Amino acid sequence: MKRFEVGHEYESLDSGIDTINVVKRTDKFIFANNGMHEWRMKIREAKWKNGFCYEYVVDSSAGNKWRDAFTFTASLEH
């Protein structure tokens, strides 16, 4: 499974959104920093039929309309 790691940068599904850096991690949350702000996001897991698994987080402060753009996955490590 591809997991978020402290000290690594990740891109969002929308390439126009700034990358985030994981500064802290617990079992359920990552604490992200984009250079201006630090916040926490809940870790979720995605599993595909072919067995590929990865973690993803969604910035819920963006609102429902922009939620897909503010989704970060561990598989998009920068």
For each residue, the residues with C-beta under 8 A, 3 or more apart:
1: 45 53 54 55
2: 53 54 55 73 74 75
3: 54 55 74
4: 8 10 22 25 30 43 55 57 74
5: 8 22 25
6: 22 23 24 25
7: 21 22 23
8: 4 5 21 22 77 78
9: 19 20 21 22 77 78
10: 4 19 20 22 72 73 74 76 77 78
11: 15 17 19 72 76 77 78
12: 15 17 19 20 69 70 71 72 76
13: 68 69 71 72 73 76
14: 17 68 69 70
15: 11 12
16: 69
17: 11 12 14 69 70
18: 34 35
19: 9 10 11 12 34 78
20: 9 10 12 32 33 34 72
21: 7 8 9 32 33 34 35
22: 4 5 6 7 8 9 10 25 30 31 32
23: 6 7 31 32 33 38
24: 6 30 31
25: 4 5 6 22 29 30 31
26: 29 30
27: 43
28: 42 43
29: 25 26 40 41 42 43
30: 4 22 24 25 26 40 41 43 57
31: 22 23 24 25 38 39 40
32: 20 21 22 23 38 39 40 41 57 72
33: 20 21 23 37 38
34: 18 19 20 21 37
35: 18 21
36:
37: 33 34
38: 23 31 32 33
39: 31 32 59 61
40: 29 30 31 32
41: 29 30 32 57 58 59 60 72
42: 28 29 57 58 60
43: 4 27 28 29 30 55 56 57
44: 55 56 57 58
45: 1 53 54 55 56
46: 53 54 55 56 73
47: 51 52 53
48: 51 52 53
49:
50:
51: 47 48
52: 47 48
53: 1 2 45 46 47 48
54: 1 2 3 45 46 73 74 75
55: 1 2 3 4 43 44 45 46 73 74
56: 43 44 45 46 71 72 73 74
57: 4 30 32 41 42 43 44 71 72
58: 41 42 44 67 70 71 72
59: 39 41 62 67 70 71 72
60: 41 42 67
61: 39
62: 59 66 67 69 70
63: 66 67
64: 67
65:
66: 62 63 69 70
67: 58 59 60 62 63 64 70 71
68: 13 14 71
69: 12 13 14 16 17 62 66
70: 12 14 17 58 59 62 66 67
71: 12 13 56 57 58 59 67 68
72: 10 11 12 13 20 32 41 56 57 58 59 76
73: 2 10 13 46 54 55 56 76
74: 2 3 4 10 54 55 56 77
75: 2 54
76: 10 11 12 13 72 73
77: 8 9 10 11 74
78: 8 9 10 11 19
